[in-house]
Amino acid sequence: QVQLAESGGGLVQAGDSQRLSCAPSGRTFSSDAVGWFRQAPGKEREFVAAIAWSSGNTRYADSVKGRFTMSRDNAKNTLYLIMNSLKPEDTAVYYCAARTIGAWYPTVEEDMYDYWGQGTQVTVSS
């Protein structure tokens, strides 16, 4: 059974940095597209960033471009979301997801993803 586990959330102050991790069990990311999404209270879940693992191509939401970066560790089969210059509006539950079929490009559409983690809370205080 495939499971994704996010970690690294917590409470930080505006302007701080934080790193989230996403690691799968039961599969490797070698041919997947892996995405980060977030859901703020009272809002719909939204795309944050994604990577096509095999090519390394990435895509970021405009709201995080220049502040958030993904980094991967192939040996650990882990994807990181490095969040800099955090803002209160970045407060949300952050989810990682894996798309296993047709995963040759960094996928924005959440309904294209097959597996989801349980999420990790990121709270940015002003």
C-alpha positions in Angstrom: 0.0 0.0 0.0 1.4 3.4 -1.0 1.5 6.1 1.6 2.9 9.6 1.6 4.2 11.2 4.7 4.7 14.9 5.1 6.7 16.4 7.9 8.2 19.7 9.0 5.2 21.8 9.7 4.8 24.1 12.7 4.5 27.6 13.9 6.8 30.3 12.5 6.9 34.0 12.3 6.5 36.1 9.2 9.7 36.3 7.3 11.0 33.0 8.6 11.8 29.9 6.6 10.6 26.4 6.9 11.2 23.1 5.2 8.6 20.4 4.5 9.4 16.9 3.6 7.5 14.3 1.7 8.5 10.7 1.5 6.6 7.7 0.2 6.3 4.2 1.4 5.5 1.4 -0.9 6.9 3.0 -4.0 9.7 5.3 -5.2 9.2 8.7 -6.9 11.5 7.8 -9.8 8.8 8.2 -12.5 6.2 10.2 -10.6 5.0 13.7 -10.7 5.0 14.9 -7.1 3.1 18.0 -6.1 2.5 20.2 -3.1 -0.9 21.6 -2.4 -2.3 23.6 0.5 -5.6 24.4 2.0 -6.2 27.4 4.2 -9.2 27.6 6.6 -12.4 28.2 4.7 -10.7 28.0 1.3 -10.4 25.3 -1.4 -7.2 23.4 -1.7 -4.8 25.0 -4.2 -1.7 24.1 -6.1 1.7 25.2 -4.7 4.4 23.5 -6.6 5.2 20.3 -8.5 8.1 18.4 -10.0 8.3 15.7 -12.6 10.8 13.5 -10.9 12.4 11.9 -14.0 13.1 15.2 -15.8 13.4 17.5 -12.8 11.1 20.0 -14.5 9.2 22.1 -11.9 6.3 24.5 -11.8 5.3 26.9 -9.0 2.2 28.9 -8.3 2.6 32.6 -8.8 1.9 33.2 -5.2 5.0 31.3 -4.1 7.3 31.8 -7.0 10.6 33.2 -5.9 10.0 32.3 -2.3 9.4 28.5 -2.4 11.8 26.0 -3.9 11.6 22.3 -4.2 14.6 20.1 -3.6 14.9 16.4 -3.9 17.1 13.7 -2.4 17.1 10.7 -4.8 18.9 8.5 -2.3 16.3 9.2 0.4 13.5 9.2 -2.1 12.3 12.4 -0.5 11.0 15.7 -1.8 11.4 18.9 0.1 9.5 22.2 -0.1 11.8 25.0 1.1 9.7 28.0 2.1 11.4 31.3 2.5 10.0 34.7 3.4 6.9 33.2 4.8 3.7 35.3 5.0 0.6 34.9 7.2 -1.3 34.1 4.0 0.9 31.0 3.6 -0.8 29.5 6.7 -2.5 26.3 5.6 -2.4 22.5 5.7 0.2 21.4 3.2 -0.2 18.2 1.3 2.1 16.3 -0.9 0.7 14.1 -3.7 2.0 11.7 -6.2 0.9 11.1 -9.8 2.0 7.8 -11.1 0.6 7.6 -14.6 1.3 10.1 -17.3 3.7 11.8 -14.9 6.1 13.3 -17.4 5.3 16.9 -16.5 4.9 18.8 -13.3 1.1 18.5 -12.8 -1.0 21.3 -11.5 -4.4 19.6 -11.6 -5.0 17.9 -8.3 -7.5 15.4 -9.7 -4.6 13.9 -11.7 -2.9 12.7 -8.5 -3.2 9.2 -7.3 -1.9 9.3 -3.7 -2.1 12.0 -1.1 -0.4 12.5 2.3 -2.4 13.4 5.4 -1.0 16.9 5.4 1.1 19.0 7.8 0.0 22.3 9.3 2.0 25.4 8.6 1.1 28.5 10.7 2.7 31.8 10.0 2.2 34.5 12.6 2.4 38.2 11.9 
